[in-house]
Amino acid sequence: MKAQSLRIIRAMVLLSAAPALPSAADTPVPGASPATFQDTGNHVPPAAGTTLEPGVAIGLGGGLTAVLKKADALPYVESGYTRRYRFDSFENPKLTELRERHGLSEVVAGGRDEFEKQVLLMDWTHKRFTKFGPPSMKCRGALSILEAVAEGHTFFCQQYSEVLVSAAASLGWISRPLALRRHQGVAKVGGSTEHSVTEIWSNQHRKWVMLDPTLNLYLERDGVPLNAWEIREEWFRRGGANLVFVIGKERAKHTKADLPVPVGRFAGFGDLSLHPDELDKYGFIGYIPNTDLMDAGYDYENMFITRDRLCEGTPWHRRTLPEHPGEDPYFPVGQAAMTLEVGEGRIHVALKTLTPNFARYEARTEGSGWRPCAEKLVWPVHRDLNRLEVRTVNRFGVTGPLSTAEIEVKGK
């Protein structure tokens, strides 16, 4: 993930003077017993001293030094944009009904990893719709839309996105709807100037990723799936030369030179295709800050929009404009941000997260399995290399991105 601005509450690693640590022979390997990770409650560790920088030795007293060898954790971010979001609840019976009625656990079961499962869910959503065009019936929510589809009704991109957002929520993933609008003019081959897509949080890739269920599409660069802003930057700033268009569960790959690419044929509409100017719709990006769509619909009132000089002269919704469009909308979720301080020969760890439907933290050290842990805990260390891994688990059983710290302790 790119460096964040100072507005982000960063994961910090701090050390202060401490008594000599016991030797590895005298200290059990961390995680070797259930008592290893101790809940410190509201206990505040000793006052912090020097910040531990990677590769810099810090004296601990007693002839011992500690070196931070690795610190890899997504930060905890709190902002006016994170506070706008309202996420669907594990307690919502409609999520259970959606998941069970449509067998969504089975839909994604064949995926070899999390992102492949998410692509399978996008592909399933795309293939539920048998007629494409302006809605022939007014519906709210995935359950109602899918019932209407079964009755032969017609829908377009907004309903595709609505179904995918709630289907993802029913499986414990965070997906959010986006509204797009061309920066200038209209489509060169006709059609809408606007579009609806989604972004899903990928714990695997540790980032937001755009999924377009209407076109059954995501985009990547150098093998990494992209979010909507990254797509916009590649398309308008670099001409799309490095973009790869990935279609369907087969993950067929195309480049800009291959466009147009047919996606499907619908009675009464004709061919639905990925056209050469499709990505012009990423001129304006509207972030709709709620996922509880089956109960509340789209929260357009609190939507915020990214735009720039490319959009000058084109009227669209007037909303808050993020100062940093590549960062402000792209806060992490599911992370286990870590603060570490050393005192009394032990590492005091404090964790923080933005995890909708949070259930617990889990931690493990070298030689141990995953165990539940509190948001504040003690990590005993020994001479040589110490490794701590922490993650979140939500109430659906989905695990968040891995956070890792490695500290090497040396001395007489």
Secondary structure, DSSP 8 states (H G I E B T S, - for coil): -----TTSB---BB---------TTTS--TTSSTTSSEE-TT---S---SB--BT-EEEEETTEEEEEEEEE---B---TTGGG-B---TT-HHHHHHHHHTTHHHHHTT-SSHHHHHHHHHHHHHHH---BSS-SS---SHHHHHHHHHTT--B-HHHHHHHHHHHHHHTT--EEEEEEE-SSS--TTSS-SEEEEEEEEETTTTEEEEEBTTTTEEEEETTEE--HHHHHHHHHHHTTTT-EEEETTTTEEE-GGG--EEEEEETTTEEEEE-TTGGGGGSEEEE--B--HHHH---GGG-EEE--GGGTT------B--SSTTTTT----S--EEEEEEETTEEEEEEE---TTEEEEEEEETT---EEE-SEEEEE--SEEEEEEEEEEETTS-B---EEEEEEEEE-
